[in-house]
Amino acid sequence: MARIAGVNIPTNKRVVIALQYIHGIGQRSAKEIMAKVGIPDERRVSQLTDQEVLQMREVIDRDYVVE
């Protein structure tokens, strides 16, 4: 299970859906984050590498107000 911004996101969902579990990130923001990191839309959380999760954490911490 990946932990981003203090929230455990579900591993069996697509990344764009799972990011929306974080309070303050909606569909548009989730798609922007994925585009900045370079993750395809059909990718699932369980398929993410540790580097991609780290990049998403950095983008969210730097560019978005959450929780």
Predicted model as a PDB file, atoms N, CA, C, CB and O in Angstrom, pLDDT in the B-factor column:
MODEL        1                                                                  
ATOM      1  N   MET A   1       0.847  -1.182   0.000  1.00 72.00           N  
ATOM      2  CA  MET A   1       0.000   0.000   0.000  1.00 72.00           C  
ATOM      3  C   MET A   1       0.892   1.245   0.000  1.00 72.00           C  
ATOM      4  CB  MET A   1      -0.963  -0.002   1.228  1.00 72.00           C  
ATOM      5  O   MET A   1       1.785   1.378   0.836  1.00 72.00           O  
ATOM      6  N   ALA A   2       0.643   2.135  -0.928  1.00 82.00           N  
ATOM      7  CA  ALA A   2       1.421   3.368  -1.024  1.00 82.00           C  
ATOM      8  C   ALA A   2       0.866   4.407  -0.058  1.00 82.00           C  
ATOM      9  CB  ALA A   2       1.411   3.913  -2.471  1.00 82.00           C  
ATOM     10  O   ALA A   2      -0.344   4.495   0.150  1.00 82.00           O  
ATOM     11  N   ARG A   3       1.751   5.181   0.520  1.00 86.00           N  
ATOM     12  CA  ARG A   3       1.341   6.235   1.439  1.00 86.00           C  
ATOM     13  C   ARG A   3       1.812   7.572   0.872  1.00 86.00           C  
ATOM     14  CB  ARG A   3       1.917   5.995   2.876  1.00 86.00           C  
ATOM     15  O   ARG A   3       3.010   7.820   0.738  1.00 86.00           O  
ATOM     16  N   ILE A   4       0.856   8.416   0.547  1.00 85.00           N  
ATOM     17  CA  ILE A   4       1.162   9.721  -0.031  1.00 85.00           C  
ATOM     18  C   ILE A   4       0.394  10.775   0.748  1.00 85.00           C  
ATOM     19  CB  ILE A   4       0.803   9.772  -1.551  1.00 85.00           C  
ATOM     20  O   ILE A   4      -0.811  10.638   0.962  1.00 85.00           O  
ATOM     21  N   ALA A   5       1.080  11.817   1.170  1.00 85.00           N  
ATOM     22  CA  ALA A   5       0.475  12.931   1.912  1.00 85.00           C  
ATOM     23  C   ALA A   5      -0.269  12.446   3.154  1.00 85.00           C  
ATOM     24  CB  ALA A   5      -0.482  13.711   1.008  1.00 85.00           C  
ATOM     25  O   ALA A   5      -1.314  12.989   3.510  1.00 85.00           O  
ATOM     26  N   GLY A   6       0.274  11.423   3.808  1.00 86.00           N  
ATOM     27  CA  GLY A   6      -0.324  10.928   5.038  1.00 86.00           C  
ATOM     28  C   GLY A   6      -1.548  10.055   4.842  1.00 86.00           C  
ATOM     29  O   GLY A   6      -2.246   9.746   5.807  1.00 86.00           O  
ATOM     30  N   VAL A   7      -1.821   9.650   3.609  1.00 88.00           N  
ATOM     31  CA  VAL A   7      -3.003   8.835   3.313  1.00 88.00           C  
ATOM     32  C   VAL A   7      -2.552   7.540   2.639  1.00 88.00           C  
ATOM     33  CB  VAL A   7      -4.015   9.614   2.405  1.00 88.00           C  
ATOM     34  O   VAL A   7      -1.775   7.567   1.684  1.00 88.00           O  
ATOM     35  N   ASN A   8      -3.043   6.412   3.140  1.00 90.00           N  
ATOM     36  CA  ASN A   8      -2.805   5.134   2.470  1.00 90.00           C  
ATOM     37  C   ASN A   8      -3.760   5.037   1.293  1.00 90.00           C  
ATOM     38  CB  ASN A   8      -2.992   3.925   3.450  1.00 90.00           C  
ATOM     39  O   ASN A   8      -4.976   4.994   1.474  1.00 90.00           O  
ATOM     40  N   ILE A   9      -3.212   5.004   0.098  1.00 89.00           N  
ATOM     41  CA  ILE A   9      -4.074   4.907  -1.077  1.00 89.00           C  
ATOM     42  C   ILE A   9      -4.193   3.441  -1.488  1.00 89.00           C  
ATOM     43  CB  ILE A   9      -3.518   5.770  -2.252  1.00 89.00           C  
ATOM     44  O   ILE A   9      -3.221   2.692  -1.389  1.00 89.00           O  
ATOM     45  N   PRO A  10      -5.382   3.021  -1.952  1.00 90.00           N  
ATOM     46  CA  PRO A  10      -5.617   1.607  -2.280  1.00 90.00           C  
ATOM     47  C   PRO A  10      -4.765   1.154  -3.467  1.00 90.00           C  
ATOM     48  CB  PRO A  10      -7.102   1.374  -2.588  1.00 90.00           C  
ATOM     49  O   PRO A  10      -4.602   1.885  -4.444  1.00 90.00           O  
ATOM     50  N   THR A  11      -4.232  -0.046  -3.367  1.00 89.00           N  
ATOM     51  CA  THR A  11      -3.314  -0.542  -4.396  1.00 89.00           C  
ATOM     52  C   THR A  11      -4.005  -1.132  -5.616  1.00 89.00           C  
ATOM     53  CB  THR A  11      -2.419  -1.571  -3.806  1.00 89.00           C  
ATOM     54  O   THR A  11      -3.380  -1.250  -6.670  1.00 89.00           O  
ATOM     55  N   ASN A  12      -5.263  -1.501  -5.506  1.00 92.00           N  
ATOM     56  CA  ASN A  12      -5.924  -2.166  -6.630  1.00 92.00           C  
ATOM     57  C   ASN A  12      -6.650  -1.203  -7.564  1.00 92.00           C  
ATOM     58  CB  ASN A  12      -6.899  -3.180  -6.111  1.00 92.00           C  
ATOM     59  O   ASN A  12      -7.274  -1.645  -8.528  1.00 92.00           O  
ATOM     60  N   LYS A  13      -6.585   0.083  -7.307  1.00 93.00           N  
ATOM     61  CA  LYS A  13      -7.277   1.074  -8.143  1.00 93.00           C  
ATOM     62  C   LYS A  13      -6.287   1.754  -9.093  1.00 93.00           C  
ATOM     63  CB  LYS A  13      -7.988   2.136  -7.257  1.00 93.00           C  
ATOM     64  O   LYS A  13      -5.073   1.708  -8.894  1.00 93.00           O  
ATOM     65  N   ARG A  14      -6.850   2.389 -10.139  1.00 94.00           N  
ATOM     66  CA  ARG A  14      -5.999   3.178 -11.028  1.00 94.00           C  
ATOM     67  C   ARG A  14      -5.478   4.383 -10.250  1.00 94.00           C  
ATOM     68  CB  ARG A  14      -6.778   3.630 -12.311  1.00 94.00           C  
ATOM     69  O   ARG A  14      -6.128   4.849  -9.314  1.00 94.00           O  
ATOM     70  N   VAL A  15      -4.321   4.879 -10.633  1.00 93.00           N  
ATOM     71  CA  VAL A  15      -3.666   5.968  -9.907  1.00 93.00           C  
ATOM     72  C   VAL A  15      -4.545   7.216  -9.890  1.00 93.00           C  
ATOM     73  CB  VAL A  15      -2.302   6.290 -10.537  1.00 93.00           C  
ATOM     74  O   VAL A  15      -4.636   7.883  -8.859  1.00 93.00           O  
ATOM     75  N   VAL A  16      -5.190   7.545 -11.002  1.00 94.00           N  
ATOM     76  CA  VAL A  16      -6.011   8.752 -11.075  1.00 94.00           C  
ATOM     77  C   VAL A  16      -7.160   8.692 -10.067  1.00 94.00           C  
ATOM     78  CB  VAL A  16      -6.562   8.940 -12.497  1.00 94.00           C  
ATOM     79  O   VAL A  16      -7.551   9.726  -9.526  1.00 94.00           O  
ATOM     80  N   ILE A  17      -7.695   7.528  -9.810  1.00 94.00           N  
ATOM     81  CA  ILE A  17      -8.774   7.358  -8.834  1.00 94.00           C  
ATOM     82  C   ILE A  17      -8.203   7.356  -7.416  1.00 94.00           C  
ATOM     83  CB  ILE A  17      -9.555   6.046  -9.104  1.00 94.00           C  
ATOM     84  O   ILE A  17      -8.750   8.004  -6.524  1.00 94.00           O  
ATOM     85  N   ALA A  18      -7.114   6.637  -7.212  1.00 93.00           N  
ATOM     86  CA  ALA A  18      -6.525   6.505  -5.877  1.00 93.00           C  
ATOM     87  C   ALA A  18      -6.038   7.843  -5.334  1.00 93.00           C  
ATOM     88  CB  ALA A  18      -5.371   5.514  -5.910  1.00 93.00           C  
ATOM     89  O   ALA A  18      -6.140   8.086  -4.131  1.00 93.00           O  
ATOM     90  N   LEU A  19      -5.517   8.710  -6.184  1.00 92.00           N  
ATOM     91  CA  LEU A  19      -5.045  10.024  -5.718  1.00 92.00           C  
ATOM     92  C   LEU A  19      -6.189  10.855  -5.153  1.00 92.00           C  
ATOM     93  CB  LEU A  19      -4.366  10.787  -6.862  1.00 92.00           C  
ATOM     94  O   LEU A  19      -5.964  11.715  -4.302  1.00 92.00           O  
ATOM     95  N   GLN A  20      -7.406  10.612  -5.613  1.00 93.00           N  
ATOM     96  CA  GLN A  20      -8.553  11.381  -5.146  1.00 93.00           C  
ATOM     97  C   GLN A  20      -8.960  11.013  -3.721  1.00 93.00           C  
ATOM     98  CB  GLN A  20      -9.723  11.175  -6.079  1.00 93.00           C  
ATOM     99  O   GLN A  20      -9.817  11.678  -3.139  1.00 93.00           O  
ATOM    100  N   TYR A  21      -8.364   9.971  -3.150  1.00 92.00           N  
ATOM    101  CA  TYR A  21      -8.587   9.632  -1.747  1.00 92.00           C  
ATOM    102  C   TYR A  21      -7.914  10.656  -0.834  1.00 92.00           C  
ATOM    103  CB  TYR A  21      -8.061   8.218  -1.444  1.00 92.00           C  
ATOM    104  O   TYR A  21      -8.244  10.741   0.349  1.00 92.00           O  
ATOM    105  N   ILE A  22      -6.972  11.435  -1.375  1.00 92.00           N  
ATOM    106  CA  ILE A  22      -6.290  12.476  -0.611  1.00 92.00           C  
ATOM    107  C   ILE A  22      -7.169  13.710  -0.625  1.00 92.00           C  
ATOM    108  CB  ILE A  22      -4.870  12.786  -1.194  1.00 92.00           C  
ATOM    109  O   ILE A  22      -7.529  14.213  -1.689  1.00 92.00           O  
ATOM    110  N   HIS A  23      -7.516  14.201   0.563  1.00 93.00           N  
ATOM    111  CA  HIS A  23      -8.384  15.375   0.678  1.00 93.00           C  
ATOM    112  C   HIS A  23      -7.678  16.577   0.057  1.00 93.00           C  
ATOM    113  CB  HIS A  23      -8.755  15.658   2.170  1.00 93.00           C  
ATOM    114  O   HIS A  23      -6.575  16.935   0.472  1.00 93.00           O  
ATOM    115  N   GLY A  24      -8.312  17.199  -0.936  1.00 91.00           N  
ATOM    116  CA  GLY A  24      -7.732  18.354  -1.613  1.00 91.00           C  
ATOM    117  C   GLY A  24      -7.304  18.049  -3.038  1.00 91.00           C  
ATOM    118  O   GLY A  24      -6.911  18.956  -3.771  1.00 91.00           O  
ATOM    119  N   ILE A  25      -7.373  16.784  -3.442  1.00 93.00           N  
ATOM    120  CA  ILE A  25      -7.020  16.406  -4.807  1.00 93.00           C  
ATOM    121  C   ILE A  25      -8.261  15.833  -5.476  1.00 93.00           C  
ATOM    122  CB  ILE A  25      -5.841  15.378  -4.829  1.00 93.00           C  
ATOM    123  O   ILE A  25      -8.823  14.831  -5.035  1.00 93.00           O  
ATOM    124  N   GLY A  26      -8.671  16.491  -6.548  1.00 94.00           N  
ATOM    125  CA  GLY A  26      -9.809  16.022  -7.329  1.00 94.00           C  
ATOM    126  C   GLY A  26      -9.329  15.386  -8.612  1.00 94.00           C  
ATOM    127  O   GLY A  26      -8.141  15.108  -8.778  1.00 94.00           O  
ATOM    128  N   GLN A  27     -10.254  15.158  -9.510  1.00 94.00           N  
ATOM    129  CA  GLN A  27      -9.924  14.486 -10.764  1.00 94.00           C  
ATOM    130  C   GLN A  27      -8.941  15.304 -11.600  1.00 94.00           C  
ATOM    131  CB  GLN A  27     -11.193  14.219 -11.567  1.00 94.00           C  
ATOM    132  O   GLN A  27      -7.976  14.760 -12.136  1.00 94.00           O  
ATOM    133  N   ARG A  28      -9.183  16.596 -11.709  1.00 95.00           N  
ATOM    134  CA  ARG A  28      -8.301  17.444 -12.513  1.00 95.00           C  
ATOM    135  C   ARG A  28      -6.890  17.480 -11.939  1.00 95.00           C  
ATOM    136  CB  ARG A  28      -8.863  18.863 -12.601  1.00 95.00           C  
ATOM    137  O   ARG A  28      -5.914  17.354 -12.678  1.00 95.00           O  
ATOM    138  N   SER A  29      -6.780  17.651 -10.619  1.00 94.00           N  
ATOM    139  CA  SER A  29      -5.471  17.694  -9.973  1.00 94.00           C  
ATOM    140  C   SER A  29      -4.751  16.358 -10.105  1.00 94.00           C  
ATOM    141  CB  SER A  29      -5.616  18.069  -8.498  1.00 94.00           C  
ATOM    142  O   SER A  29      -3.540  16.327 -10.321  1.00 94.00           O  
ATOM    143  N   ALA A  30      -5.476  15.264  -9.980  1.00 94.00           N  
ATOM    144  CA  ALA A  30      -4.874  13.936 -10.111  1.00 94.00           C  
ATOM    145  C   ALA A  30      -4.291  13.744 -11.507  1.00 94.00           C  
ATOM    146  CB  ALA A  30      -5.912  12.839  -9.815  1.00 94.00           C  
ATOM    147  O   ALA A  30      -3.199  13.196 -11.656  1.00 94.00           O  
ATOM    148  N   LYS A  31      -5.012  14.193 -12.522  1.00 95.00           N  
ATOM    149  CA  LYS A  31      -4.512  14.080 -13.894  1.00 95.00           C  
ATOM    150  C   LYS A  31      -3.294  14.967 -14.114  1.00 95.00           C  
ATOM    151  CB  LYS A  31      -5.611  14.447 -14.894  1.00 95.00           C  
ATOM    152  O   LYS A  31      -2.367  14.582 -14.827  1.00 95.00           O  
ATOM    153  N   GLU A  32      -3.288  16.166 -13.498  1.00 95.00           N  
ATOM    154  CA  GLU A  32      -2.128  17.053 -13.599  1.00 95.00           C  
ATOM    155  C   GLU A  32      -0.900  16.422 -12.950  1.00 95.00           C  
ATOM    156  CB  GLU A  32      -2.432  18.410 -12.945  1.00 95.00           C  
ATOM    157  O   GLU A  32       0.197  16.482 -13.507  1.00 95.00           O  
ATOM    158  N   ILE A  33      -1.076  15.823 -11.789  1.00 94.00           N  
ATOM    159  CA  ILE A  33       0.031  15.177 -11.084  1.00 94.00           C  
ATOM    160  C   ILE A  33       0.593  14.036 -11.927  1.00 94.00           C  
ATOM    161  CB  ILE A  33      -0.429  14.653  -9.703  1.00 94.00           C  
ATOM    162  O   ILE A  33       1.808  13.900 -12.068  1.00 94.00           O  
ATOM    163  N   MET A  34      -0.286  13.227 -12.480  1.00 94.00           N  
ATOM    164  CA  MET A  34       0.163  12.110 -13.306  1.00 94.00           C  
ATOM    165  C   MET A  34       0.912  12.595 -14.544  1.00 94.00           C  
ATOM    166  CB  MET A  34      -1.027  11.249 -13.720  1.00 94.00           C  
ATOM    167  O   MET A  34       1.892  11.975 -14.956  1.00 94.00           O  
ATOM    168  N   ALA A  35       0.462  13.689 -15.134  1.00 95.00           N  
ATOM    169  CA  ALA A  35       1.144  14.238 -16.306  1.00 95.00           C  
ATOM    170  C   ALA A  35       2.530  14.769 -15.933  1.00 95.00           C  
ATOM    171  CB  ALA A  35       0.299  15.359 -16.942  1.00 95.00           C  
ATOM    172  O   ALA A  35       3.488  14.584 -16.684  1.00 95.00           O  
ATOM    173  N   LYS A  36       2.638  15.426 -14.780  1.00 94.00           N  
ATOM    174  CA  LYS A  36       3.933  15.961 -14.346  1.00 94.00           C  
ATOM    175  C   LYS A  36       4.936  14.851 -14.083  1.00 94.00           C  
ATOM    176  CB  LYS A  36       3.763  16.810 -13.090  1.00 94.00           C  
ATOM    177  O   LYS A  36       6.120  14.999 -14.388  1.00 94.00           O  
ATOM    178  N   VAL A  37       4.474  13.742 -13.522  1.00 93.00           N  
ATOM    179  CA  VAL A  37       5.361  12.621 -13.203  1.00 93.00           C  
ATOM    180  C   VAL A  37       5.574  11.723 -14.429  1.00 93.00           C  
ATOM    181  CB  VAL A  37       4.782  11.797 -12.035  1.00 93.00           C  
ATOM    182  O   VAL A  37       6.585  11.027 -14.520  1.00 93.00           O  
ATOM    183  N   GLY A  38       4.626  11.739 -15.364  1.00 94.00           N  
ATOM    184  CA  GLY A  38       4.745  10.940 -16.580  1.00 94.00           C  
ATOM    185  C   GLY A  38       4.192   9.539 -16.433  1.00 94.00           C  
ATOM    186  O   GLY A  38       4.750   8.586 -16.977  1.00 94.00           O  
ATOM    187  N   ILE A  39       3.088   9.409 -15.693  1.00 94.00           N  
ATOM    188  CA  ILE A  39       2.457   8.110 -15.477  1.00 94.00           C  
ATOM    189  C   ILE A  39       1.261   7.985 -16.422  1.00 94.00           C  
ATOM    190  CB  ILE A  39       2.014   7.937 -13.985  1.00 94.00           C  
ATOM    191  O   ILE A  39       0.424   8.886 -16.465  1.00 94.00           O  
ATOM    192  N   PRO A  40       1.161   6.887 -17.181  1.00 94.00           N  
ATOM    193  CA  PRO A  40       0.006   6.708 -18.074  1.00 94.00           C  
ATOM    194  C   PRO A  40      -1.301   6.542 -17.297  1.00 94.00           C  
ATOM    195  CB  PRO A  40       0.224   5.493 -18.976  1.00 94.00           C  
ATOM    196  O   PRO A  40      -1.296   6.078 -16.157  1.00 94.00           O  
ATOM    197  N   ASP A  41      -2.408   6.919 -17.912  1.00 89.00           N  
ATOM    198  CA  ASP A  41      -3.718   6.904 -17.252  1.00 89.00           C  
ATOM    199  C   ASP A  41      -4.161   5.516 -16.800  1.00 89.00           C  
ATOM    200  CB  ASP A  41      -4.752   7.471 -18.176  1.00 89.00           C  
ATOM    201  O   ASP A  41      -4.857   5.396 -15.792  1.00 89.00           O  
ATOM    202  N   GLU A  42      -3.781   4.481 -17.513  1.00 92.00           N  
ATOM    203  CA  GLU A  42      -4.278   3.149 -17.190  1.00 92.00           C  
ATOM    204  C   GLU A  42      -3.463   2.437 -16.104  1.00 92.00           C  
ATOM    205  CB  GLU A  42      -4.292   2.309 -18.432  1.00 92.00           C  
ATOM    206  O   GLU A  42      -3.796   1.314 -15.726  1.00 92.00           O  
ATOM    207  N   ARG A  43      -2.413   3.067 -15.603  1.00 93.00           N  
ATOM    208  CA  ARG A  43      -1.541   2.443 -14.594  1.00 93.00           C  
ATOM    209  C   ARG A  43      -2.251   2.320 -13.260  1.00 93.00           C  
ATOM    210  CB  ARG A  43      -0.250   3.251 -14.422  1.00 93.00           C  
ATOM    211  O   ARG A  43      -2.988   3.219 -12.854  1.00 93.00           O  
ATOM    212  N   ARG A  44      -2.029   1.206 -12.581  1.00 94.00           N  
ATOM    213  CA  ARG A  44      -2.599   0.960 -11.257  1.00 94.00           C  
ATOM    214  C   ARG A  44      -1.537   1.228 -10.196  1.00 94.00           C  
ATOM    215  CB  ARG A  44      -3.138  -0.499 -11.142  1.00 94.00           C  
ATOM    216  O   ARG A  44      -0.339   1.186 -10.476  1.00 94.00           O  
ATOM    217  N   VAL A  45      -1.988   1.504  -8.983  1.00 92.00           N  
ATOM    218  CA  VAL A  45      -1.075   1.840  -7.892  1.00 92.00           C  
ATOM    219  C   VAL A  45      -0.103   0.689  -7.637  1.00 92.00           C  
ATOM    220  CB  VAL A  45      -1.864   2.171  -6.607  1.00 92.00           C  
ATOM    221  O   VAL A  45       1.069   0.928  -7.346  1.00 92.00           O  
ATOM    222  N   SER A  46      -0.563  -0.531  -7.740  1.00 92.00           N  
ATOM    223  CA  SER A  46       0.300  -1.693  -7.487  1.00 92.00           C  
ATOM    224  C   SER A  46       1.437  -1.805  -8.508  1.00 92.00           C  
ATOM    225  CB  SER A  46      -0.534  -2.973  -7.505  1.00 92.00           C  
ATOM    226  O   SER A  46       2.425  -2.493  -8.251  1.00 92.00           O  
ATOM    227  N   GLN A  47       1.311  -1.144  -9.655  1.00 93.00           N  
ATOM    228  CA  GLN A  47       2.326  -1.202 -10.704  1.00 93.00           C  
ATOM    229  C   GLN A  47       3.336  -0.069 -10.616  1.00 93.00           C  
ATOM    230  CB  GLN A  47       1.666  -1.178 -12.053  1.00 93.00           C  
ATOM    231  O   GLN A  47       4.276  -0.019 -11.410  1.00 93.00           O  
ATOM    232  N   LEU A  48       3.160   0.839  -9.667  1.00 92.00           N  
ATOM    233  CA  LEU A  48       4.068   1.982  -9.543  1.00 92.00           C  
ATOM    234  C   LEU A  48       5.405   1.555  -8.946  1.00 92.00           C  
ATOM    235  CB  LEU A  48       3.432   3.080  -8.680  1.00 92.00           C  
ATOM    236  O   LEU A  48       5.470   0.685  -8.078  1.00 92.00           O  
ATOM    237  N   THR A  49       6.458   2.183  -9.428  1.00 91.00           N  
ATOM    238  CA  THR A  49       7.776   1.954  -8.833  1.00 91.00           C  
ATOM    239  C   THR A  49       7.941   2.891  -7.634  1.00 91.00           C  
ATOM    240  CB  THR A  49       8.918   2.182  -9.884  1.00 91.00           C  
ATOM    241  O   THR A  49       7.205   3.866  -7.487  1.00 91.00           O  
ATOM    242  N   ASP A  50       8.908   2.582  -6.791  1.00 91.00           N  
ATOM    243  CA  ASP A  50       9.177   3.442  -5.637  1.00 91.00           C  
ATOM    244  C   ASP A  50       9.559   4.846  -6.083  1.00 91.00           C  
ATOM    245  CB  ASP A  50      10.289   2.844  -4.770  1.00 91.00           C  
ATOM    246  O   ASP A  50       9.207   5.823  -5.423  1.00 91.00           O  
ATOM    247  N   GLN A  51      10.276   4.954  -7.195  1.00 94.00           N  
ATOM    248  CA  GLN A  51      10.688   6.262  -7.713  1.00 94.00           C  
ATOM    249  C   GLN A  51       9.470   7.093  -8.135  1.00 94.00           C  
ATOM    250  CB  GLN A  51      11.652   6.085  -8.907  1.00 94.00           C  
ATOM    251  O   GLN A  51       9.418   8.294  -7.869  1.00 94.00           O  
ATOM    252  N   GLU A  52       8.501   6.463  -8.785  1.00 92.00           N  
ATOM    253  CA  GLU A  52       7.294   7.185  -9.211  1.00 92.00           C  
ATOM    254  C   GLU A  52       6.490   7.660  -8.008  1.00 92.00           C  
ATOM    255  CB  GLU A  52       6.419   6.293 -10.107  1.00 92.00           C  
ATOM    256  O   GLU A  52       5.965   8.774  -8.016  1.00 92.00           O  
ATOM    257  N   VAL A  53       6.387   6.829  -6.974  1.00 92.00           N  
ATOM    258  CA  VAL A  53       5.672   7.234  -5.758  1.00 92.00           C  
ATOM    259  C   VAL A  53       6.384   8.415  -5.109  1.00 92.00           C  
ATOM    260  CB  VAL A  53       5.566   6.051  -4.758  1.00 92.00           C  
ATOM    261  O   VAL A  53       5.737   9.359  -4.656  1.00 92.00           O  
ATOM    262  N   LEU A  54       7.709   8.366  -5.063  1.00 93.00           N  
ATOM    263  CA  LEU A  54       8.488   9.466  -4.493  1.00 93.00           C  
ATOM    264  C   LEU A  54       8.287  10.754  -5.293  1.00 93.00           C  
ATOM    265  CB  LEU A  54       9.980   9.097  -4.449  1.00 93.00           C  
ATOM    266  O   LEU A  54       8.141  11.827  -4.708  1.00 93.00           O  
ATOM    267  N   GLN A  55       8.279  10.656  -6.603  1.00 94.00           N  
ATOM    268  CA  GLN A  55       8.060  11.837  -7.449  1.00 94.00           C  
ATOM    269  C   GLN A  55       6.671  12.421  -7.223  1.00 94.00           C  
ATOM    270  CB  GLN A  55       8.241  11.477  -8.933  1.00 94.00           C  
ATOM    271  O   GLN A  55       6.515  13.641  -7.171  1.00 94.00           O  
ATOM    272  N   MET A  56       5.659  11.563  -7.086  1.00 93.00           N  
ATOM    273  CA  MET A  56       4.300  12.057  -6.830  1.00 93.00           C  
ATOM    274  C   MET A  56       4.239  12.775  -5.483  1.00 93.00           C  
ATOM    275  CB  MET A  56       3.281  10.893  -6.863  1.00 93.00           C  
ATOM    276  O   MET A  56       3.617  13.831  -5.373  1.00 93.00           O  
ATOM    277  N   ARG A  57       4.881  12.207  -4.458  1.00 92.00           N  
ATOM    278  CA  ARG A  57       4.919  12.859  -3.145  1.00 92.00           C  
ATOM    279  C   ARG A  57       5.532  14.249  -3.244  1.00 92.00           C  
ATOM    280  CB  ARG A  57       5.709  12.007  -2.142  1.00 92.00           C  
ATOM    281  O   ARG A  57       5.008  15.208  -2.678  1.00 92.00           O  
ATOM    282  N   GLU A  58       6.650  14.356  -3.967  1.00 93.00           N  
ATOM    283  CA  GLU A  58       7.334  15.644  -4.110  1.00 93.00           C  
ATOM    284  C   GLU A  58       6.468  16.663  -4.830  1.00 93.00           C  
ATOM    285  CB  GLU A  58       8.647  15.466  -4.858  1.00 93.00           C  
ATOM    286  O   GLU A  58       6.401  17.821  -4.418  1.00 93.00           O  
ATOM    287  N   VAL A  59       5.800  16.246  -5.908  1.00 94.00           N  
ATOM    288  CA  VAL A  59       4.930  17.152  -6.667  1.00 94.00           C  
ATOM    289  C   VAL A  59       3.773  17.630  -5.799  1.00 94.00           C  
ATOM    290  CB  VAL A  59       4.391  16.458  -7.937  1.00 94.00           C  
ATOM    291  O   VAL A  59       3.444  18.816  -5.803  1.00 94.00           O  
ATOM    292  N   ILE A  60       3.156  16.718  -5.057  1.00 92.00           N  
ATOM    293  CA  ILE A  60       2.020  17.079  -4.207  1.00 92.00           C  
ATOM    294  C   ILE A  60       2.465  18.020  -3.093  1.00 92.00           C  
ATOM    295  CB  ILE A  60       1.367  15.817  -3.608  1.00 92.00           C  
ATOM    296  O   ILE A  60       1.794  19.015  -2.818  1.00 92.00           O  
ATOM    297  N   ASP A  61       3.589  17.715  -2.452  1.00 91.00           N  
ATOM    298  CA  ASP A  61       4.086  18.574  -1.374  1.00 91.00           C  
ATOM    299  C   ASP A  61       4.445  19.970  -1.875  1.00 91.00           C  
ATOM    300  CB  ASP A  61       5.301  17.937  -0.716  1.00 91.00           C  
ATOM    301  O   ASP A  61       4.223  20.961  -1.178  1.00 91.00           O  
ATOM    302  N   ARG A  62       5.000  20.046  -3.084  1.00 92.00           N  
ATOM    303  CA  ARG A  62       5.468  21.315  -3.625  1.00 92.00           C  
ATOM    304  C   ARG A  62       4.338  22.165  -4.217  1.00 92.00           C  
ATOM    305  CB  ARG A  62       6.514  21.057  -4.679  1.00 92.00           C  
ATOM    306  O   ARG A  62       4.321  23.383  -4.037  1.00 92.00           O  
ATOM    307  N   ASP A  63       3.392  21.524  -4.927  1.00 91.00           N  
ATOM    308  CA  ASP A  63       2.456  22.285  -5.755  1.00 91.00           C  
ATOM    309  C   ASP A  63       1.004  22.305  -5.278  1.00 91.00           C  
ATOM    310  CB  ASP A  63       2.490  21.746  -7.116  1.00 91.00           C  
ATOM    311  O   ASP A  63       0.201  23.067  -5.815  1.00 91.00           O  
ATOM    312  N   TYR A  64       0.646  21.488  -4.287  1.00 91.00           N  
ATOM    313  CA  TYR A  64      -0.759  21.369  -3.909  1.00 91.00           C  
ATOM    314  C   TYR A  64      -0.947  21.520  -2.403  1.00 91.00           C  
ATOM    315  CB  TYR A  64      -1.317  20.029  -4.372  1.00 91.00           C  
ATOM    316  O   TYR A  64      -0.070  21.161  -1.618  1.00 91.00           O  
ATOM    317  N   VAL A  65      -2.098  22.053  -2.013  1.00 90.00           N  
ATOM    318  CA  VAL A  65      -2.471  22.144  -0.602  1.00 90.00           C  
ATOM    319  C   VAL A  65      -3.404  20.979  -0.316  1.00 90.00           C  
ATOM    320  CB  VAL A  65      -3.152  23.529  -0.259  1.00 90.00           C  
ATOM    321  O   VAL A  65      -4.498  20.895  -0.873  1.00 90.00           O  
ATOM    322  N   VAL A  66      -2.962  20.081   0.557  1.00 85.00           N  
ATOM    323  CA  VAL A  66      -3.763  18.898   0.879  1.00 85.00           C  
ATOM    324  C   VAL A  66      -3.893  18.737   2.374  1.00 85.00           C  
ATOM    325  CB  VAL A  66      -3.147  17.641   0.268  1.00 85.00           C  
ATOM    326  O   VAL A  66      -3.062  19.222   3.142  1.00 85.00           O  
ATOM    327  N   GLU A  67      -4.961  18.041   2.786  1.00 77.00           N  
ATOM    328  CA  GLU A  67      -5.253  17.671   4.177  1.00 77.00           C  
ATOM    329  C   GLU A  67      -5.035  18.843   5.105  1.00 77.00           C  
ATOM    330  CB  GLU A  67      -4.388  16.493   4.619  1.00 77.00           C  
ATOM    331  O   GLU A  67      -5.231  18.719   6.313  1.00 77.00           O  
TER     332      GLU A  67                                                      
ENDMDL                                                                          
END                                                                             
